[in-house]
Amino acid sequence: MGFNEIDLARYNKELGAYIEGKRPPAHVRKEVDVGFRIHGQSIEVFEIRPRWNNVQEIVESPVAKATYVKTQGIWKIYWQRADLKWHAYKPKPVATSLKEFLAVLEADEFGCFWG
């Protein structure tokens, strides 16, 4: 089950503001950009680029994922390893708010999200 309309609007606003600050200048966005999606109880942040061998094809590369666990009131934080599976982000596997998740994402203590 997904978020209610009020939470969804709030999360879209918070994420939109964060992502807007991470996006490159407008003239570069055809080469690289950043986006997000909300699906069910999860939020995924990803990088958008043309495929290296076919610039007509756009690919999304995962940056981070946070899944809300309503029964515990926490966000579980994940990053995607080379095995293409989501793994708990060991320095800070849990956040108590979306704002805290975004702070962890920005700090990127181990270089797992933004490199």
Wavefront OBJ file of the C-alpha trace (Angstrom):
o trace
v 0.000 0.000 0.000
v 1.315 3.438 -0.919
v 1.391 6.715 0.958
v -1.758 8.734 1.583
v -2.306 11.855 -0.554
v -1.072 14.294 2.109
v 2.169 12.391 2.729
v 2.660 11.866 -1.000
v 2.338 15.610 -1.678
v 4.758 16.426 1.155
v 7.313 13.841 0.008
v 7.087 15.021 -3.606
v 7.709 18.586 -2.440
v 10.701 17.654 -0.225
v 12.234 15.358 -2.823
v 11.591 17.818 -5.643
v 13.432 20.570 -3.767
v 16.371 18.267 -2.977
v 16.628 16.931 -6.539
v 16.405 20.427 -8.022
v 19.506 21.322 -6.015
v 21.356 18.252 -7.370
v 20.426 18.728 -11.038
v 23.110 20.009 -13.399
v 22.668 23.245 -15.389
v 19.888 23.120 -17.998
v 22.275 22.919 -20.962
v 23.851 19.709 -19.578
v 20.648 17.847 -18.710
v 20.485 16.000 -22.045
v 23.775 14.352 -21.080
v 23.133 13.737 -17.378
v 20.287 14.496 -15.011
v 18.867 13.311 -11.689
v 15.331 12.196 -10.878
v 13.218 10.340 -8.353
v 10.132 8.188 -8.173
v 7.811 7.125 -5.413
v 6.430 3.620 -5.687
v 4.447 2.026 -2.897
v 6.304 2.728 0.346
v 9.644 3.317 -1.396
v 11.461 6.292 -2.834
v 14.177 5.810 -5.421
v 16.683 8.442 -6.535
v 18.398 7.809 -9.860
v 20.713 9.317 -12.454
v 19.459 9.739 -16.035
v 21.832 9.442 -19.021
v 21.796 8.347 -22.645
v 23.117 4.816 -23.140
v 26.826 4.961 -24.018
v 26.435 2.988 -27.251
v 22.997 4.279 -28.276
v 22.382 7.910 -27.347
v 18.726 7.600 -28.413
v 18.096 5.229 -25.510
v 17.824 6.786 -22.038
v 18.877 4.744 -19.011
v 18.353 5.267 -15.316
v 21.090 4.292 -12.870
v 19.999 3.868 -9.244
v 21.599 6.162 -6.673
v 19.675 5.406 -3.483
v 16.471 3.926 -2.145
v 14.526 4.493 1.053
v 11.620 2.326 2.128
v 9.207 3.455 4.818
v 8.312 0.879 7.483
v 5.074 2.235 8.887
v 4.903 -0.143 11.880
v 8.281 1.137 13.096
v 8.050 4.721 11.831
v 11.437 4.486 10.100
v 12.964 4.756 6.634
v 15.364 1.945 5.689
v 18.209 3.277 3.537
v 19.699 1.258 0.683
v 22.347 1.557 -2.001
v 22.861 -0.642 -5.041
v 26.099 -2.593 -5.261
v 27.774 -4.000 -8.379
v 25.652 -7.154 -7.985
v 22.629 -4.934 -8.858
v 20.942 -5.757 -5.545
v 19.889 -3.252 -2.902
v 21.950 -3.413 0.297
v 21.504 -1.628 3.622
v 23.674 1.469 3.833
v 25.916 0.415 6.736
v 26.990 3.812 8.100
v 23.335 4.759 8.602
v 20.855 1.996 7.661
v 17.814 3.764 9.156
v 16.417 7.299 9.209
v 13.515 8.588 11.284
v 12.329 11.064 8.630
v 12.593 11.777 4.926
v 14.630 14.867 5.773
v 17.130 12.689 7.657
v 17.336 10.289 4.688
v 18.091 13.218 2.378
v 20.800 14.419 4.779
v 22.398 10.943 4.726
v 22.157 10.921 0.944
v 23.821 14.330 0.731
v 26.601 13.478 3.206
v 27.344 10.220 1.342
v 29.855 9.234 4.022
v 31.160 6.146 2.165
v 30.759 7.473 -1.401
v 28.077 4.895 -2.204
v 25.488 7.283 -3.612
v 27.091 10.119 -5.539
v 30.559 8.602 -5.833
l 1 2 3 4 5 6 7 8 9 10 11 12 13 14 15 16 17 18 19 20 21 22 23 24 25 26 27 28 29 30 31 32 33 34 35 36 37 38 39 40 41 42 43 44 45 46 47 48 49 50 51 52 53 54 55 56 57 58 59 60 61 62 63 64 65 66 67 68 69 70 71 72 73 74 75 76 77 78 79 80 81 82 83 84 85 86 87 88 89 90 91 92 93 94 95 96 97 98 99 100 101 102 103 104 105 106 107 108 109 110 111 112 113 114 115
